[in-house]
Amino acid sequence: MPPGSAPEWPVALYVGGTADPAYGRGWSQTTAAIRFYINGVTRAEQVADFFKIQTVIRRHPQHRLEVSFKPIQDEFEPGQRIAVIFRIRNVGQNSIAFRQGGREGGSRDNQYEFLCRYNSKQVEDVGKSGHLGGLSGIRKLRPGESFEEEVDLSKWFAFDKPGTYNLLGSYYMDFMDTTEDASAFWPIWTDYATADFSVRILRSQGKRH
């Protein structure tokens, strides 16, 4: 596969009589990469021995983040667009880097995931969770810096009844090495930034006679 060309798909890594499926790929003008699922330390060491490379065991980066989802207003009228502001603030002592994008390609950004309950019952997701990938970039936050983005919840739930909806919001995060010469493809840790919040829908006033 020439550097800078798109890896053909689908592919698998076959070593020692066992095939490991690919789950991601990336390329630039000068490099190309494919990711594979390798299950277990023993299997990882077998693959590393085949390629004559050293295994690197990932460790939790110990980042400290303040996470919130805040509705753009306290109450919403029936049929009104429902949106929240997602915010991450780096409250740790070290800079962080994470991948933004790459999980959309459809009607909504599926880097976000939401669970919603109304009157103690789970609310149906009316959107589509499938995605076709997409463009992505690396965002860096120094200590004290924040990242904010508006999310349209109407792409997940109908909010067609008055009252309070309780939600758990999650943001999928590939944490990257913060050094400038780090690979653009390989995360050092994968996790979710999560927070609880609620949305209140007012009762329709109807027409006055």
C-alpha positions in Angstrom: 0.0 0.0 0.0 1.8 3.2 -1.1 2.1 6.0 1.5 -0.7 8.5 1.3 -3.2 6.1 -0.5 -6.5 5.0 1.0 -6.3 1.5 2.4 -8.5 -0.9 0.5 -11.5 -2.3 2.5 -12.3 -4.6 4.1 -9.0 -6.1 5.4 -7.9 -8.3 8.3 -4.6 -9.0 10.0 -3.6 -12.7 9.7 -0.8 -13.8 12.0 -0.2 -17.3 13.5 -3.4 -18.8 12.0 -5.7 -16.2 13.6 -7.3 -13.2 11.8 -8.0 -9.9 13.6 -10.6 -7.6 11.9 -9.8 -4.0 11.0 -12.0 -1.4 12.6 -10.6 1.9 11.3 -8.3 3.6 8.8 -6.8 6.9 8.1 -4.4 8.5 5.6 -2.7 11.8 4.7 -0.5 12.8 1.8 2.5 11.0 3.2 1.2 8.3 5.6 -1.5 5.7 5.8 -2.7 3.5 8.7 -5.2 0.7 9.5 -6.4 -0.2 13.0 -7.1 -3.7 14.2 -8.7 -5.3 17.2 -6.1 -7.3 19.1 -7.7 -9.2 22.0 -5.5 -10.0 25.0 -1.8 -9.4 26.0 -0.7 -12.8 24.7 -2.2 -12.2 21.3 -0.7 -8.7 21.2 2.7 -10.0 22.0 2.4 -12.7 19.2 1.6 -10.0 16.7 4.4 -7.7 18.0 6.9 -10.6 17.7 5.8 -11.2 14.1 6.5 -7.6 13.2 9.6 -7.3 15.4 8.1 -4.4 17.3 7.7 -3.7 21.0 4.2 -3.7 22.6 3.1 -0.5 24.3 0.5 -1.0 27.1 -1.9 1.9 27.2 -2.5 3.6 30.6 -5.2 5.9 31.7 -4.0 9.5 31.1 -5.6 10.8 34.4 -7.1 13.8 32.7 -9.5 15.9 34.9 -12.5 17.3 33.0 -15.5 19.4 34.1 -18.4 18.3 31.8 -21.9 19.8 31.4 -24.9 19.8 29.0 -26.9 23.0 29.5 -30.2 23.7 27.7 -30.1 27.0 25.8 -33.2 28.1 27.8 -34.9 27.0 31.0 -38.2 26.0 29.3 -39.3 25.2 25.8 -42.6 25.6 23.9 -44.2 22.5 22.3 -42.7 22.0 18.8 -39.8 24.3 19.5 -36.2 23.3 18.6 -34.5 21.8 21.7 -30.8 22.4 21.9 -28.1 22.2 24.6 -24.6 23.6 25.0 -22.1 20.8 25.6 -19.0 22.1 27.5 -15.7 20.5 28.5 -13.3 22.4 30.7 -9.8 21.1 31.4 -9.5 21.4 35.2 -6.3 19.4 35.4 -2.7 20.4 35.5 -1.7 19.1 32.0 -2.8 19.9 28.5 -5.1 17.4 26.7 -5.8 16.6 23.1 -8.8 14.8 21.7 -10.3 14.0 18.3 -13.4 16.0 17.2 -15.5 14.7 14.4 -15.2 11.5 12.3 -18.4 9.9 13.6 -21.0 11.9 11.6 -21.7 11.6 7.9 -25.5 11.5 8.6 -28.2 13.6 10.0 -26.5 14.1 13.3 -23.2 13.9 15.1 -22.9 10.5 16.6 -19.9 11.4 18.7 -22.8 12.3 21.0 -25.0 9.7 22.7 -28.1 10.3 24.8 -30.4 8.4 27.1 -33.7 10.0 27.9 -36.4 9.2 30.5 -39.9 10.7 30.8 -42.1 9.7 33.8 -39.5 7.0 34.6 -39.8 5.4 31.2 -37.2 5.4 28.5 -37.9 7.7 25.5 -37.5 6.2 22.0 -34.6 7.5 19.9 -36.3 8.8 16.7 -33.0 9.5 14.9 -30.5 7.3 13.1 -27.4 6.2 14.9 -25.5 4.9 11.8 -22.7 7.1 10.5 -20.3 7.1 7.5 -17.3 8.6 9.3 -16.3 12.1 8.2 -13.7 14.7 8.6 -12.0 15.0 12.0 -9.4 17.1 13.7 -7.4 17.3 16.9 -8.6 19.8 19.6 -6.1 20.7 22.4 -7.1 22.3 25.7 -4.5 23.8 28.0 -5.2 23.8 31.8 -8.2 26.1 32.3 -9.4 26.1 28.7 -12.8 25.0 27.5 -14.5 23.5 24.4 -18.1 24.3 23.7 -20.6 23.1 21.0 -24.3 23.4 20.5 -26.2 20.1 20.0 -29.7 19.8 18.6 -31.5 17.2 20.7 -34.5 17.2 18.3 -32.3 14.9 16.2 -32.6 12.3 19.0 -36.0 12.7 20.7 -39.4 14.1 19.8 -40.2 15.8 23.1 -43.9 15.6 22.2 -45.3 15.7 25.7 -45.3 18.4 28.3 -43.2 17.9 31.5 -39.6 17.2 32.5 -37.3 14.9 30.5 -34.2 13.6 32.4 -31.2 12.9 30.2 -27.7 11.4 30.3 -25.5 12.9 27.7 -22.2 11.3 26.6 -19.4 12.4 24.2 -17.1 9.8 22.7 -13.5 10.9 23.1 -10.3 9.5 21.6 -7.6 11.1 23.7 -4.4 11.8 21.7 -0.8 12.5 22.5 -0.3 16.2 23.0 3.2 16.3 21.4 3.3 18.0 18.0 5.0 15.0 16.3 2.5 12.5 17.6 0.7 10.2 15.1 -2.6 11.6 14.0 -4.2 8.2 14.0 -3.6 6.4 17.3 -5.4 7.4 20.5 -3.7 6.9 23.9 -7.0 6.3 25.6 -10.7 6.1 24.6 -13.4 7.2 27.0 -16.7 9.1 27.3 -17.4 12.5 28.9 -20.8 12.3 30.5 -23.2 14.5 32.5 -26.8 14.4 33.6 -29.3 17.2 32.7 -33.0 17.8 32.2 -35.2 19.5 29.6 -38.7 21.0 30.5 -41.5 21.3 27.9 -44.4 23.6 28.7 -48.0 22.6 28.3 -49.6 23.9 25.1 -52.0 26.9 25.8 -54.2 26.0 22.8 -56.3 28.6 21.1 -58.3 31.2 23.0 -62.0 31.9 22.1 
